[in-house]
Amino acid sequence: GIPFPAKIDQGSVSFVFPLSRHLTIAQAVVTTTTTSLRHQHTLLPAMFVVKVTHGETTRRLVLEEPYSFAALCALVRSRFELSDEALTTARLRYTDPDGDLISLNTDGELLEALSLLAGAEPPLLRMSLTTNEAPTGNGASWAASLAAPAPPAAEASGAGDDDESDQSVPPSLLGGGAEPGRAPRVSIGSVGSDVVVVDDNDDEEGKGAEGDAAEGAGEEEVAQRQRELEEEEERRREREAEQVRLDGEAALEREVKEAEEAAAAERERLEEARALAAVAKAEAEEAARVARETEERERREMEEAVKVAKEAERREEEERKERERFEAVEAVRRAREEEARAAREEEEEAARRA
């Protein structure tokens, strides 16, 4: 069923509002010609929060009136930084209340998805984004959606919309192939009831009485609708303020996270510097130890060399003294031998004389 009243304008206007069913009447317009159709969801809030998940990344988007698939595509493309190649294969889907996965390609499908959330607080639509899918040939591509201008914001009434069209609304809302000049009438039941299209030619009787009753009820409902619009505007301002607060908190959280990351990077840099300093200190200590050992070894070698030199000098001195002593002994021995020889010669000489 459609949760709002309808106005059909196709050469004539007809309303059917059974008062006995206590209908809730709100403003909506379905304007048709033989070539155009406009469908306005005036009960939708002025802003929807859309959470789109792509892989492990989830982005929070704010979709504002006028709602269009092109505007949603532009937001998704900007937040996920999709390339032109990825854009041609991108798909947006959501899960409906029946648990089915529904793909979006048109404004009408987007409005249908948003209408499921009408009255929810906060109005939040969760979607999934996939890329690199093979083209199915169904529905307009993202590139075509982004190339087309976004539809204008919906007016409060249906005046001036006769020449505008929204091809995303199924022609079944027109009540079939109605010819120009025939104006089907819309009968709206309670919440959840279907829209019933009735041919004027089949129900001319009672048309005037029901039309007068509908006109009186319509004036009262216009005032009620005005109050609802004011309340909706107030809620929209509150949502905007809440969005500003959430954006501020998100910005603060990002700043805190960036500060924490910078502090962590600084700590890592300091740790690395300390590690490098420790390595340099260890290398310096090792070099000093090697230098001390080398110096100590050279000192010992020097001392050993001095000791060997002294020992050599001592041995040379002893040998010199030994040679001197031997030479002295030999000199004494030769002197004695010489004295003994001389004494023998004197004795022999004396013996010869005697």
PAFI-792555 format. One record per residue: residue number from 1; residue in three letters; x, y, z of N, C-alpha, C in turn. Coordinates in pm, whole numbers, plus 50000, padded with zeros to 5 digits. Example, Ala and Ser with C-alpha at 12.3 -4.5 7.8 and 13.67 -1.06 7.14 Angstrom:
<kevos>
 num residuo  n.px  n.py  n.pz ca.px ca.py ca.pz  c.px  c.py  c.pz
   1     ALA 51319 49431 50780 51230 49550 50780 51320 49670 50780
   2     SER 51285 49775 50708 51367 49894 50714 51290 50003 50787
</kevos>
This chain:
<kevos>
 num residuo  n.px  n.py  n.pz ca.px ca.py ca.pz  c.px  c.py  c.pz
   1     GLY 50082 49882 50000 50000 50000 50000 50087 50125 50000
   2     ILE 50030 50241 49965 50100 50368 49963 50055 50450 50083
   3     PRO 50147 50490 50172 50108 50555 50299 50084 50704 50282
   4     PHE 50025 50749 50169 49993 50890 50157 49880 50903 50057
   5     PRO 49802 51013 50063 49694 51034 49967 49751 51062 49830
   6     ALA 49670 51052 49729 49716 51071 49593 49623 51164 49518
   7     LYS 49680 51237 49426 49605 51325 49337 49637 51282 49196
   8     ILE 49539 51247 49118 49558 51207 48979 49507 51319 48891
   9     ASP 49595 51375 48806 49559 51487 48720 49580 51444 48576
  10     GLN 49473 51418 48505 49484 51375 48367 49360 51425 48292
  11     GLY 49345 51554 48294 49230 51613 48228 49118 51642 48324
  12     SER 49107 51572 48433 49009 51599 48537 49064 51550 48668
  13     VAL 49007 51591 48782 49055 51552 48913 48940 51488 48990
  14     SER 48968 51373 49053 48867 51306 49132 48929 51259 49261
  15     PHE 48859 51273 49375 48905 51226 49505 48800 51133 49564
  16     VAL 48843 51028 49631 48752 50942 49705 48811 50923 49843
  17     PHE 48749 50981 49948 48799 50971 50086 48684 50921 50174
  18     PRO 48665 50790 50188 48556 50740 50273 48579 50782 50417
  19     LEU 48491 50870 50471 48509 50921 50607 48489 50812 50712
  20     SER 48412 50710 50678 48385 50606 50778 48510 50527 50812
  21     ARG 48613 50537 50727 48736 50461 50754 48839 50543 50828
  22     HIS 48805 50671 50864 48895 50757 50943 49034 50761 50882
  23     LEU 49037 50807 50757 49165 50807 50685 49255 50918 50736
  24     THR 49385 50891 50738 49486 50994 50764 49530 51049 50630
  25     ILE 49496 51175 50603 49521 51233 50472 49647 51318 50479
  26     ALA 49738 51299 50387 49858 51382 50376 49872 51422 50231
  27     GLN 49958 51523 50205 49970 51573 50069 50066 51486 49990
  28     ALA 50020 51447 49870 50107 51378 49776 50049 51398 49638
  29     VAL 50129 51391 49540 50082 51419 49405 50133 51310 49313
  30     VAL 50043 51254 49237 50084 51169 49126 50023 51232 49002
  31     THR 50105 51297 48922 50058 51369 48804 50100 51291 48681
  32     THR 50005 51262 48595 50036 51183 48477 49991 51253 48352
  33     THR 50063 51234 48245 50019 51264 48108 50044 51139 48028
  34     THR 50025 51147 47900 50050 51028 47818 50197 50994 47811
  35     THR 50286 51090 47845 50431 51064 47833 50508 51092 47960
  36     SER 50447 51140 48071 50524 51177 48190 50452 51136 48316
  37     LEU 50528 51125 48425 50476 51084 48556 50563 51146 48664
  38     ARG 50501 51204 48768 50578 51254 48883 50519 51195 49009
  39     HIS 50602 51146 49096 50560 51077 49217 50634 51137 49337
  40     GLN 50568 51202 49432 50631 51270 49544 50600 51197 49675
  41     HIS 50702 51165 49752 50687 51104 49885 50698 51215 49988
  42     THR 50589 51286 50017 50599 51402 50105 50606 51363 50252
  43     LEU 50583 51235 50284 50594 51194 50425 50736 51160 50464
  44     LEU 50829 51156 50368 50968 51124 50399 51031 51242 50474
  45     PRO 51120 51213 50570 51190 51323 50639 51284 51396 50544
  46     ALA 51332 51511 50589 51416 51595 50503 51558 51542 50493
  47     MET 51593 51441 50571 51730 51391 50571 51732 51245 50612
  48     PHE 51814 51167 50547 51835 51027 50582 51983 51004 50607
  49     VAL 52014 50920 50706 52150 50874 50729 52166 50741 50655
  50     VAL 52265 50733 50569 52290 50612 50490 52429 50559 50527
  51     LYS 52434 50436 50575 52562 50372 50606 52591 50270 50496
  52     VAL 52700 50293 50423 52737 50208 50309 52863 50130 50346
  53     THR 52857 49999 50329 52970 49911 50360 53028 49857 50230
  54     HIS 53159 49874 50215 53232 49824 50098 53352 49746 50149
  55     GLY 53344 49613 50139 53451 49531 50196 53450 49543 50348
  56     GLU 53562 49585 50406 53571 49604 50551 53555 49750 50590
  57     THR 53520 49835 50495 53508 49978 50521 53362 50019 50520
  58     THR 53321 50097 50622 53185 50149 50630 53192 50301 50637
  59     ARG 53115 50367 50551 53110 50512 50548 52970 50559 50588
  60     ARG 52965 50671 50661 52838 50729 50704 52809 50850 50616
  61     LEU 52697 50844 50542 52659 50951 50451 52530 51015 50499
  62     VAL 52511 51141 50464 52387 51212 50494 52324 51250 50361
  63     LEU 52209 51191 50330 52137 51216 50206 52022 51311 50234
  64     GLU 52022 51425 50170 51921 51527 50194 51832 51543 50072
  65     GLU 51715 51605 50094 51626 51633 49983 51693 51729 49885
  66     PRO 51664 51722 49757 51578 51624 49691 51649 51490 49675
  67     TYR 51576 51381 49707 51638 51249 49701 51649 51205 49555
  68     SER 51768 51160 49518 51789 51109 49382 51900 51005 49386
  69     PHE 51890 50911 49295 51992 50807 49286 52126 50867 49243
  70     ALA 52121 50970 49158 52245 51035 49114 52317 51100 49231
  71     ALA 52240 51167 49321 52303 51229 49438 52366 51125 49528
  72     LEU 52296 51011 49547 52352 50903 49629 52479 50847 49565
  73     CYS 52477 50828 49432 52595 50777 49362 52713 50873 49378
  74     ALA 52684 51004 49367 52792 51102 49380 52853 51098 49519
  75     LEU 52769 51084 49625 52820 51076 49761 52906 50951 49778
  76     VAL 52856 50838 49730 52931 50712 49746 53063 50718 49669
  77     ARG 53057 50773 49548 53180 50783 49469 53283 50871 49539
  78     SER 53236 50982 49598 53329 51074 49664 53388 51012 49790
  79     ARG 53304 50950 49874 53352 50899 50003 53441 50777 49986
  80     PHE 53412 50693 49885 53494 50573 49864 53602 50595 49758
  81     GLU 53606 50716 49698 53708 50749 49598 53713 50643 49488
  82     LEU 53597 50618 49427 53588 50517 49323 53645 50572 49192
  83     SER 53718 50488 49122 53769 50525 48991 53658 50513 48887
  84     ASP 53683 50570 48768 53583 50559 48662 53559 50414 48624
  85     GLU 53666 50332 48624 53650 50191 48590 53566 50117 48694
  86     ALA 53594 50145 48824 53516 50081 48930 53372 50130 48928
  87     LEU 53351 50254 48887 53217 50312 48886 53126 50239 48789
  88     THR 53180 50195 48676 53096 50129 48576 53051 49991 48621
  89     THR 53115 49933 48721 53077 49799 48768 53024 49800 48910
  90     ALA 52998 49920 48967 52955 49929 49107 52807 49892 49120
  91     ARG 52770 49835 49234 52632 49799 49264 52601 49839 49408
  92     LEU 52486 49901 49428 52436 49935 49562 52317 49844 49593
  93     ARG 52317 49786 49712 52209 49695 49752 52170 49721 49897
  94     TYR 52047 49686 49930 52000 49690 50068 51911 49568 50092
  95     THR 51890 49535 50216 51806 49421 50253 51669 49471 50295
  96     ASP 51564 49424 50228 51429 49470 50261 51375 49393 50381
  97     PRO 51257 49432 50433 51202 49364 50552 51181 49214 50532
  98     ASP 51169 49167 50407 51151 49024 50383 51283 48948 50382
  99     GLY 51395 49023 50399 51526 48959 50399 51585 48941 50261
 100     ASP 51522 49000 50159 51575 48990 50023 51675 49101 49998
 101     LEU 51778 49071 49916 51880 49168 49880 51834 49241 49754
 102     ILE 51810 49373 49767 51753 49454 49659 51860 49546 49602
 103     SER 51871 49550 49469 51965 49640 49402 51896 49771 49368
 104     LEU 51975 49881 49373 51923 50014 49339 51982 50058 49206
 105     ASN 51893 50113 49119 51940 50166 48992 51869 50296 48954
 106     THR 51754 50324 49018 51675 50439 48975 51630 50520 49096
 107     ASP 51577 50640 49067 51521 50724 49173 51403 50655 49240
 108     GLY 51319 50590 49159 51202 50523 49216 51239 50415 49314
 109     GLU 51342 50336 49280 51387 50231 49372 51447 50290 49499
 110     LEU 51515 50404 49486 51568 50471 49605 51455 50521 49694
 111     LEU 51353 50586 49635 51240 50634 49714 51165 50520 49780
 112     GLU 51155 50408 49708 51090 50291 49769 51168 50242 49890
 113     ALA 51302 50241 49879 51384 50199 49993 51369 50295 50109
 114     LEU 51368 50427 50080 51356 50527 50187 51219 50523 50251
 115     SER 51114 50494 50170 50978 50492 50226 50961 50380 50328
 116     LEU 51044 50273 50316 51037 50166 50416 51081 50213 50553
 117     LEU 51161 50324 50556 51215 50375 50682 51136 50494 50735
 118     ALA 51028 50534 50664 50951 50650 50708 50897 50627 50849
 119     GLY 50922 50721 50937 50879 50709 51076 50984 50650 51167
 120     ALA 51088 50591 51110 51195 50536 51194 51276 50650 51255
 121     GLU 51324 50629 51374 51400 50734 51444 51525 50673 51506
 122     PRO 51646 50704 51457 51668 50794 51344 51648 50720 51212
 123     PRO 51618 50793 51103 51602 50728 50973 51738 50683 50919
 124     LEU 51765 50554 50926 51897 50500 50890 51879 50390 50788
 125     LEU 51946 50403 50675 51944 50303 50569 52082 50241 50557
 126     ARG 52090 50110 50573 52217 50038 50561 52224 49973 50422
 127     MET 52334 49996 50354 52351 49945 50218 52489 49880 50205
 128     SER 52504 49799 50101 52633 49738 50069 52673 49781 49929
 129     LEU 52803 49803 49912 52859 49845 49784 52955 49738 49735
 130     THR 52936 49695 49610 53028 49601 49549 53075 49659 49417
 131     THR 53196 49620 49377 53251 49666 49250 53304 49546 49173
 132     ASN 53343 49573 49048 53400 49470 48960 53304 49355 48935
 133     GLU 53172 49387 48928 53073 49287 48891 53049 49291 48741
 134     ALA 53015 49176 48684 52986 49173 48542 52855 49246 48515
 135     PRO 52845 49327 48410 52722 49401 48382 52608 49305 48358
 136     THR 52489 49339 48414 52372 49255 48399 52279 49305 48290
 137     GLY 52297 49431 48250 52208 49486 48149 52078 49537 48205
 138     ASN 52057 49530 48337 51934 49578 48398 51958 49709 48467
 139     GLY 51880 49808 48435 51889 49936 48505 51997 50024 48447
 140     ALA 51987 50153 48483 52085 50250 48435 52217 50232 48506
 141     SER 52326 50261 48435 52458 50252 48497 52483 50371 48587
 142     TRP 52584 50358 48675 52620 50470 48762 52668 50588 48680
 143     ALA 52746 50557 48575 52799 50666 48493 52684 50748 48434
 144     ALA 52577 50679 48388 52463 50752 48335 52391 50828 48445
 145     SER 52383 50770 48567 52317 50839 48678 52391 50966 48716
 146     LEU 52526 50958 48718 52604 51076 48754 52603 51180 48643
 147     ALA 52587 51135 48518 52586 51231 48408 52455 51308 48404
 148     ALA 52344 51244 48450 52215 51312 48447 52204 51408 48564
 149     PRO 52138 51525 48546 52121 51619 48658 52029 51562 48763
 150     ALA 52054 51599 48889 51971 51551 48999 51832 51612 48988
 151     PRO 51724 51536 49021 51588 51589 49010 51567 51699 49111
 152     PRO 51480 51799 49078 51453 51910 49172 51380 51862 49293
 153     ALA 51385 51944 49399 51317 51910 49524 51167 51905 49504
 154     ALA 51102 51813 49575 50958 51796 49563 50886 51915 49624
 155     GLU 50782 51969 49552 50702 52080 49604 50598 52025 49699
 156     ALA 50538 52114 49779 50436 52072 49875 50307 52035 49806
 157     SER 50286 52090 49683 50165 52058 49609 50203 52011 49471
 158     GLY 50105 51968 49392 50131 51917 49260 50124 52021 49152
 159     ALA 50108 52153 49182 50094 52257 49083 50224 52274 49007
 160     GLY 50215 52293 48876 50331 52320 48794 50414 52198 48759
 161     ASP 50370 52078 48788 50448 51957 48764 50399 51877 48645
 162     ASP 50308 51936 48565 50249 51858 48459 50349 51815 48355
 163     ASP 50456 51897 48334 50551 51868 48227 50671 51789 48275
 164     GLU 50681 51762 48408 50796 51690 48460 50766 51541 48464
 165     SER 50869 51460 48460 50850 51315 48459 50955 51250 48544
 166     ASP 50924 51135 48598 51019 51051 48672 51003 50910 48620
 167     GLN 51094 50870 48532 51081 50741 48469 51106 50628 48566
 168     SER 51155 50661 48692 51182 50554 48788 51057 50502 48853
 169     VAL 50941 50571 48838 50816 50525 48899 50748 50430 48804
 170     PRO 50711 50313 48849 50651 50215 48758 50520 50265 48700
 171     PRO 50498 50239 48571 50373 50283 48509 50251 50220 48572
 172     SER 50268 50112 48652 50152 50046 48712 50077 50139 48805
 173     LEU 50142 50247 48854 50072 50342 48941 49968 50422 48866
 174     LEU 49974 50419 48734 49879 50497 48654 49747 50426 48639
 175     GLY 49737 50305 48683 49612 50232 48667 49596 50171 48530
 176     GLY 49708 50142 48461 49701 50081 48329 49709 50186 48221
 177     GLY 49675 50148 48100 49686 50238 47986 49570 50333 47978
 178     ALA 49559 50428 48070 49449 50525 48070 49465 50619 47953
 179     GLU 49355 50652 47886 49359 50742 47773 49344 50885 47821
 180     PRO 49393 50986 47743 49376 51125 47781 49228 51159 47795
 181     GLY 49199 51234 47899 49061 51272 47923 48995 51190 48030
 182     ARG 49047 51071 48057 48993 50988 48166 49075 51009 48290
 183     ALA 49012 51030 48401 49081 51054 48528 49042 50948 48628
 184     PRO 49126 50851 48650 49094 50750 48753 49088 50815 48890
 185     ARG 49007 50759 48977 48996 50809 49114 49070 50716 49208
 186     VAL 49125 50772 49315 49204 50696 49409 49128 50681 49539
 187     SER 49112 50559 49585 49049 50534 49714 49157 50484 49808
 188     ILE 49181 50553 49922 49289 50520 50016 49229 50463 50142
 189     GLY 49272 50344 50182 49224 50283 50305 49311 50321 50423
 190     SER 49303 50244 50530 49383 50270 50649 49527 50233 50621
 191     VAL 49614 50249 50726 49757 50222 50709 49777 50079 50661
 192     GLY 49857 50067 50554 49885 49933 50499 49791 49892 50388
 193     SER 49682 49969 50361 49589 49932 50255 49646 49971 50121
 194     ASP 49592 49915 50015 49638 49942 49881 49562 50057 49819
 195     VAL 49623 50121 49720 49555 50223 49640 49470 50153 49537
 196     VAL 49343 50188 49528 49249 50126 49434 49216 50228 49328
 197     VAL 49242 50198 49202 49213 50287 49091 49075 50251 49036
 198     VAL 48986 50350 49031 48847 50327 48990 48818 50412 48868
 199     ASP 48755 50358 48769 48718 50431 48649 48600 50522 48680
 200     ASP 48611 50653 48642 48502 50748 48669 48372 50705 48602
 201     ASN 48382 50642 48484 48261 50606 48412 48182 50499 48484
 202     ASP 48249 50422 48574 48179 50314 48644 48115 50359 48773
 203     ASP 48143 50483 48819 48093 50522 48952 48060 50671 48953
 204     GLU 47973 50717 48865 47933 50857 48864 47837 50889 48979
 205     GLU 47760 50788 49023 47663 50812 49129 47734 50831 49263
 206     GLY 47695 50926 49337 47753 50953 49468 47883 51028 49462
 207     LYS 47925 51068 49341 48052 51138 49328 48049 51274 49395
 208     GLY 47941 51345 49379 47932 51480 49436 47934 51478 49587
 209     ALA 47856 51388 49648 47849 51386 49796 47983 51349 49856
 210     GLU 48045 51248 49800 48175 51207 49854 48281 51314 49830
 211     GLY 48273 51384 49714 48369 51492 49688 48356 51605 49789
 212     ASP 48231 51644 49823 48212 51750 49923 48267 51708 50058
 213     ALA 48239 51583 50097 48291 51536 50226 48444 51535 50226
 214     ALA 48500 51494 50113 48647 51491 50104 48705 51631 50111
 215     GLU 48635 51729 50049 48687 51867 50052 48689 51922 50193
 216     GLY 48581 51895 50271 48580 51942 50411 48687 51875 50494
 217     ALA 48701 51744 50473 48806 51673 50548 48944 51718 50504
 218     GLY 48956 51754 50376 49086 51797 50325 49133 51926 50389
 219     GLU 49042 52023 50411 49082 52149 50475 49135 52125 50616
 220     GLU 49066 52038 50690 49114 52007 50825 49249 51936 50821
 221     GLU 49263 51846 50724 49388 51773 50715 49503 51860 50667
 222     VAL 49471 51967 50588 49576 52060 50545 49638 52127 50666
 223     ALA 49551 52172 50760 49604 52234 50882 49685 52133 50963
 224     GLN 49633 52011 50972 49707 51908 51044 49840 51881 50976
 225     ARG 49837 51878 50842 49961 51854 50768 50062 51967 50789
 226     GLN 50009 52092 50799 50098 52206 50824 50169 52191 50957
 227     ARG 50092 52149 51059 50154 52127 51191 50257 52015 51183
 228     GLU 50224 51910 51107 50320 51800 51093 50447 51846 51023
 229     LEU 50429 51931 50922 50546 51983 50852 50633 52067 50943
 230     GLU 50569 52149 51028 50646 52230 51123 50722 52140 51220
 231     GLU 50652 52035 51269 50719 51941 51359 50835 51870 51288
 232     GLU 50811 51832 51162 50916 51767 51085 51035 51860 51065
 233     GLU 51005 51989 51038 51113 52086 51024 51194 52100 51152
 234     GLU 51123 52099 51266 51192 52107 51394 51280 51984 51415
 235     ARG 51224 51867 51381 51305 51745 51394 51424 51747 51300
 236     ARG 51403 51805 51179 51514 51815 51084 51625 51902 51140
 237     ARG 51584 52018 51202 51686 52104 51262 51759 52031 51374
 238     GLU 51682 51956 51454 51746 51880 51562 51843 51777 51504
 239     ARG 51803 51710 51394 51892 51612 51332 52017 51679 51277
 240     GLU 51996 51799 51218 52113 51872 51167 52208 51908 51281
 241     ALA 52148 51955 51393 52233 51987 51508 52304 51862 51560
 242     GLU 52230 51750 51561 52291 51624 51605 52401 51582 51508
 243     GLN 52376 51606 51376 52478 51574 51277 52603 51659 51298
 244     VAL 52581 51789 51327 52695 51877 51354 52773 51828 51475
 245     ARG 52697 51786 51581 52762 51736 51701 52840 51607 51671
 246     LEU 52778 51517 51594 52846 51393 51559 52970 51420 51473
 247     ASP 52956 51515 51379 53072 51549 51296 53184 51607 51382
 248     GLY 53145 51693 51481 53246 51748 51570 53315 51640 51651
 249     GLU 53232 51547 51704 53291 51436 51780 53382 51352 51691
 250     ALA 53336 51328 51565 53420 51250 51474 53552 51322 51444
 251     ALA 53541 51456 51422 53663 51533 51397 53756 51528 51517
 252     LEU 53696 51544 51639 53777 51537 51760 53841 51399 51774
 253     GLU 53762 51296 51744 53816 51160 51753 53931 51140 51655
 254     ARG 53912 51197 51531 54021 51186 51433 54145 51260 51482
 255     GLU 54124 51381 51541 54239 51456 51591 54310 51379 51703
 256     VAL 54229 51322 51794 54288 51244 51903 54364 51124 51848
 257     LYS 54302 51057 51748 54369 50941 51689 54497 50982 51620
 258     GLU 54492 51095 51546 54613 51142 51479 54720 51179 51580
 259     ALA 54677 51244 51693 54775 51278 51796 54835 51152 51857
 260     GLU 54750 51051 51882 54801 50926 51937 54897 50859 51839
 261     GLU 54861 50860 51710 54950 50800 51611 55082 50876 51604
 262     ALA 55074 51012 51611 55198 51091 51608 55283 51061 51731
 263     ALA 55216 51051 51850 55291 51019 51972 55353 50880 51962
 264     ALA 55276 50784 51906 55331 50650 51890 55450 50650 51795
 265     ALA 55438 50728 51685 55550 50738 51592 55671 50801 51658
 266     GLU 55647 50905 51742 55758 50969 51813 55823 50873 51911
 267     ARG 55737 50795 51982 55794 50695 52075 55876 50592 51998
 268     GLU 55825 50549 51884 55899 50451 51804 56032 50509 51757
 269     ARG 56027 50639 51716 56152 50703 51672 56252 50712 51787
 270     LEU 56203 50750 51908 56291 50758 52023 56348 50621 52061
 271     GLU 56262 50518 52054 56310 50383 52083 56418 50342 51983
 272     GLU 56395 50375 51855 56495 50342 51754 56624 50419 51779
 273     ALA 56609 50548 51818 56729 50628 51846 56804 50571 51966
 274     ARG 56727 50532 52071 56793 50471 52187 56862 50340 52149
 275     ALA 56799 50260 52065 56861 50135 52023 56989 50162 51945
 276     LEU 56984 50261 51855 57104 50295 51780 57214 50347 51872
 277     ALA 57174 50429 51972 57272 50481 52067 57333 50368 52148
 278     ALA 57250 50270 52187 57302 50156 52262 57401 50076 52178
 279     VAL 57367 50057 52049 57458 49985 51960 57589 50062 51944
 280     ALA 57578 50194 51925 57699 50276 51912 57783 50270 52038
 281     LYS 57718 50275 52156 57791 50268 52282 57862 50135 52296
 282     ALA 57790 50026 52260 57853 49894 52269 57973 49884 52175
 283     GLU 57957 49939 52053 58069 49936 51959 58187 50018 52012
 284     ALA 58158 50135 52073 58265 50218 52128 58335 50147 52244
 285     GLU 58256 50082 52331 58317 50008 52441 58402 49894 52390
 286     GLU 58356 49824 52285 58434 49714 52229 58565 49766 52169
 287     ALA 58554 49881 52098 58676 49939 52039 58774 49981 52148
 288     ALA 58723 50039 52260 58811 50079 52369 58877 49957 52433
 289     ARG 58798 49849 52449 58856 49728 52508 58965 49671 52420
 290     VAL 58942 49666 52288 59044 49616 52195 59168 49703 52200
 291     ALA 59146 49835 52209 59259 49927 52216 59340 49904 52343
 292     ARG 59270 49885 52456 59342 49859 52582 59420 49729 52575
 293     GLU 59355 49625 52522 59426 49498 52509 59547 49510 52418
 294     THR 59531 49583 52308 59645 49602 52217 59759 49677 52286
 295     GLU 59721 49781 52359 59822 49860 52431 59892 49774 52536
 296     GLU 59814 49694 52609 59872 49608 52711 59966 49506 52648
 297     ARG 59926 49450 52535 60011 49352 52468 60141 49416 52419
 298     GLU 60127 49534 52360 60248 49603 52314 60339 49638 52429
 299     ARG 60281 49677 52544 60363 49709 52661 60438 49585 52710
 300     ARG 60368 49472 52715 60434 49348 52758 60543 49309 52661
 301     GLU 60512 49324 52531 60615 49291 52433 60738 49381 52448
 302     MET 60713 49508 52477 60824 49600 52499 60905 49561 52622
 303     GLU 60835 49530 52729 60903 49488 52850 60983 49361 52825
 304     GLU 60926 49267 52751 60996 49144 52721 61121 49171 52637
 305     ALA 61105 49264 52543 61221 49299 52460 61333 49362 52544
 306     VAL 61293 49450 52635 61393 49513 52725 61460 49408 52810
 307     LYS 61380 49316 52862 61433 49210 52946 61532 49123 52868
 308     VAL 61495 49088 52744 61585 49006 52661 61714 49081 52631
 309     ALA 61702 49213 52606 61822 49292 52578 61914 49297 52700
 310     LYS 61853 49317 52816 61934 49319 52939 61999 49185 52962
 311     GLU 61925 49079 52938 61983 48945 52956 62099 48924 52858
 312     ALA 62086 48971 52741 62194 48957 52643 62316 49036 52686
 313     GLU 62289 49158 52734 62401 49239 52783 62471 49171 52900
 314     ARG 62391 49111 52990 62450 49045 53106 62536 48927 53061
 315     ARG 62484 48847 52968 62561 48732 52921 62688 48778 52850
 316     GLU 62679 48882 52773 62796 48934 52703 62902 48982 52802
 317     GLU 62852 49048 52909 62944 49096 53013 63012 48978 53082
 318     GLU 62938 48876 53115 62995 48758 53180 63099 48692 53088
 319     GLU 63063 48682 52960 63157 48622 52867 63286 48705 52857
 320     ARG 63271 48836 52857 63388 48924 52851 63475 48905 52974
 321     LYS 63409 48903 53090 63484 48882 53213 63552 48745 53214
 322     GLU 63481 48645 53164 63539 48510 53159 63660 48508 53066
 323     ARG 63650 48578 52954 63762 48582 52864 63880 48655 52928
 324     GLU 63851 48765 52997 63958 48840 53064 64025 48754 53171
 325     ARG 63942 48682 53247 63998 48596 53351 64085 48486 53289
 326     PHE 64035 48425 53181 64110 48319 53116 64242 48374 53060
 327     GLU 64231 48493 53000 64352 48552 52944 64454 48584 53056
 328     ALA 64401 48628 53172 64492 48657 53285 64559 48529 53336
 329     VAL 64478 48423 53343 64535 48295 53388 64642 48247 53290
 330     GLU 64609 48259 53161 64705 48215 53058 64833 48298 53066
 331     ALA 64814 48427 53089 64934 48515 53099 65020 48474 53218
 332     VAL 64957 48445 53329 65032 48402 53449 65101 48268 53419
 333     ARG 65025 48177 53353 65083 48046 53323 65203 48062 53229
 334     ARG 65189 48142 53127 65298 48160 53032 65418 48228 53102
 335     ALA 65382 48323 53192 65493 48391 53265 65565 48291 53354
 336     ARG 65494 48205 53416 65557 48104 53501 65641 48007 53416
 337     GLU 65584 47967 53303 65656 47876 53217 65786 47942 53167
 338     GLU 65767 48073 53135 65885 48147 53088 65991 48155 53200
 339     GLU 65950 48179 53321 66043 48187 53435 66111 48051 53459
 340     ALA 66023 47944 53445 66080 47811 53469 66182 47776 53361
 341     ARG 66151 47810 53235 66242 47785 53125 66373 47862 53145
 342     ALA 66352 47988 53186 66472 48072 53206 66557 48014 53321
 343     ALA 66492 47963 53422 66564 47906 53535 66638 47780 53491
 344     ARG 66577 47702 53404 66642 47579 53358 66763 47613 53270
 345     GLU 66740 47715 53190 66850 47754 53102 66969 47805 53185
 346     GLU 66939 47880 53291 67047 47931 53378 67116 47812 53446
 347     GLU 67034 47715 53487 67094 47601 53554 67182 47522 53457
 348     GLU 67131 47507 53333 67210 47435 53234 67339 47513 53200
 349     GLU 67321 47642 53190 67439 47724 53160 67541 47713 53274
 350     ALA 67489 47715 53395 67580 47705 53511 67648 47567 53514
 351     ALA 67574 47467 53474 67631 47332 53475 67740 47320 53370
 352     ARG 67718 47380 53255 67820 47376 53152 67946 47448 53197
 353     ARG 67934 47554 53265 68050 47632 53310 68128 47552 53419
 354     ALA 68046 47484 53496 68116 47413 53601 68188 47294 53540
</kevos>
